[in-house]
């Protein structure tokens, strides 16, 4: 099987009481006898992630979780871990061997709904207990997606997969564009790329190349200059450019050089839209104006990159935010896939540009912030806000 990046896989979490047949449901869905299936309640202790190719859905990661009714202090810890998995779940399968929605199930449904996680209620014993009409009616009335399946003879499994497809997030199928929707054939785009000490030797960086490629694919005319040659190139052009795209580092100079009626944005703004939910990131940046003394901010990096002495996330952005707000703030850095357990204690998450990860992974982290009631923005949007040019650089997308 071709390796699919983790972030592009649909994340399914199987949840329910102990011994509700969660593991055997995974086996029935995937046709693989991998999860441990046992009649002894509580065999699956911690959330176990496994990657599958689930036809016709495509690549998925399935978390097989501990029973929600797990008992004792160890059980509490396991339930906590299950909850952590739910924060990054695309679709939950709530599994029950019962044919009724009892109080425990009601509570679980309420929890999952409160977290805004799409879910399917899976009644798992169709071979021995056909689903009563009253239960089906109750689900329909409450707009709850449900399936009656049997992990033993496979009954209802195909229908369950079809329901999963309908619930899959749109982001998984959407082809995102970087810049082509802002351009028409023949238009001129001026790209401003500083070549400083931080620039890699002998080449442009990938985001710049990607944008340029899309400009060319749009049959537009791409002109690349360093910020020092910007003024000269403007005087040599017979008309104003249709769009200017600049590196954030020199955005203040470029805003000063470019007439206000010319559309202007930054590479990192293009990538904020490409990699995440643009409106949420812009909304998150407003939180900077509400920061108070003592607030904690989380610098969330998607990879453990080589840290520069004047690192953008760890040094420059904290400095600019302190200068902008005049507040006494604490900045914590967290690298990698997970957020800290105490995410709720942060006043704002500042996410990196996510150059090493994909849109779905970023969207998932944004959803986790939403589920935990924490505002999130990213470096590019925050920098424009701190430099006072946010309105200008986002205007091309809302015009
Ligand atoms: S912006 Fe790219 S290099 Fe920097 S932390 Fe994020 S993923 Fe890593």
Boltz pocket constraint, residues with backbone or C-beta under 6 A from the ligand:
constraints:
  - pocket:
      binder: B
      contacts: [[A, 300], [A, 301], [A, 302], [A, 303], [A, 304], [A, 305], [A, 352], [A, 353], [A, 354], [A, 355], [A, 356], [A, 357]]
      max_distance: 6.0
